[in-house]
């Protein structure tokens, strides 16, 4: 298990999406990515569509998110059972009042059950004891040159200067 830490807007969620592409490109057919946004999981738990006390929150989440008997749901649940799923749990720090339940799920149903898992959080947004044994990586802030390069790939050249000026303010 990997715990990926980073400041707000440091690219944690973007990196998780890149992991999905990497898994599908390089390991598709064997490993199956499953990205779970913690905000959505917390909402489903809070609305009692997924019971945080369930012995299998992951299976319950897949059934609710994708439908009980859809081919995608069956495929993902099979990959989970075979330990071929790579679970990308994005935003532990965004769990709000469900943080304890979601951290417990991550600890007891993902980490201790030896699933392949990557979890993201802000450095101050998680309970360290729940993630003992995880490899930890911290995203470094982007340099000004990297910020400019990223902006240039998404904005027109005229807008890059405006964006960089706003960023400096």
N, C-alpha and C positions, 0 to 999 in steps of 0.2 A: 504494500500500500504506500501511496505517495500523498503527502500533504503539500499543496502548492500555495504559498503565501504571497500576498502582494497588496500594495496600497490600493485605495479606490482608483478605478480606471487605469490600472497598470497593465491590463491585458489578460487577466486570468480567464475570463469567459471566452475571449477570442482564442486563447491558447487551447482551451478545451475543444472548441470547434475544429481547430487544426488537428488535434488528436484524433477526432472522428475521421477526418479526411485521411490522415496517415494510416489509421487502423484499416479503413476500407481499401485504401490503395495498396498497402504493403502486406496486409494480413487478411483482407477480405476473403471470405470463404472459410476461414478458420475462426478468427476472433470477430466478435460482434460488438460494436460500441453501443452503449446505452447512456445517453446524457440525461441526467435528472437535475432540473433546476430546483434548488431547495425552496425557493419561494412557492413554486407550484406544489411540491410535496407538503410543505407546511400548510398551505390552504386546504389541500385534500384531507390532511389529518385534522385540521381545525373543524372542517365541515363534516367530519366523521365518515367521509367516503373511504378513507384508509385509516384503520384503527392503529394508533401508535403502539398499542399493547400486543398487536398481532405477532405471532411467532414468525411470520413471513411478510414483513412490510414490503419487500421488494416485489414479490409475486402479486400482492394486492395492488401495488402501485401500477404495475404493468397492466393488470386486468382493467383497472379504472381508466388509465391513460389511453390504452389502445383498444379496449373492448375485450370482453371475456373470451370469445371464440374466434377472433380474427386471425388471419394467417400471420400477421406481424406479431401479435401477442403470443401466439403459440411458438413461433420461431424464437422470440426473445426469451420466453420462459424456458424453452429447451436449452438455449445457449447458457442461461444462468445455471440450470441444473447440471450441465456438463462442464461448468467453470470455463466456458469459452467467451463469456461476456466480459467486456471491459467497462466497468461502471464508472462514469464520470459524474461525480456529485458536486455540483457547482453552486457555491455560495453558502457555506455553513453559517457564515456571519449574518446572513439575511433571514434566518429562521424565526426571529422574533420570539414570541411566547412559546413556540414549539421547539426552541433550541435544545432543551434537555432531551426531548423525545427523539429528535433527529440525530443528535450526537450519540444517543444510546443505540439507535438503529445502526448508525455507521460503525460503532465499536463492536456491537454484539452480533449483528447480522451480516456485516460486510468484512470488517477487518479480521475478527476472530474466526470467521468461517472461511477465511483465506480466498476471498474473491479478489480478482484483479481490480483495483480501485484507485482512482485519482480524486482527491477532494480539494476544493479551493476554499480559501478564507482570507479575510484581512488578518494581519498579524495579531490584532487584539480581539478578534471575533470568534474565538473558539476556546474550549476548555482543554488545556494542554494534556491533562491526565487521560482524557478520552482517546488521545491519538499517540500514546506511547507505542513505540515499535514501528511507527511510520517513518519512512524516509522523508525528509523535509527539504523543499527547495523554495527559495525566495526570489521572486522576480525583481530585477533591478530596474530603477526608473530609466526611461528612454533618454538618450542624449538629445540635445537640440537638433543635431543632424538627423538622428533617427526619427524624431518627431516631424521634421520637415519632409523627410522621405515618405513617411506614412501619410501625411497630409496630401502630398503630391499624388499619391496613388488613388486618392479618393476625391480630391477637389480639383477644380480647374486651376491652372497656374496663377491666375489673378487672385483667386481666393486664398491661396496658400499664404501669401504675405499678410492678409487680413487675419487669417487663423493664427499665424505665429505671433502677430502683435497682440491679439486677444489672449493668447496663452501666456505671454510674458507679463501681462497685467495681472 
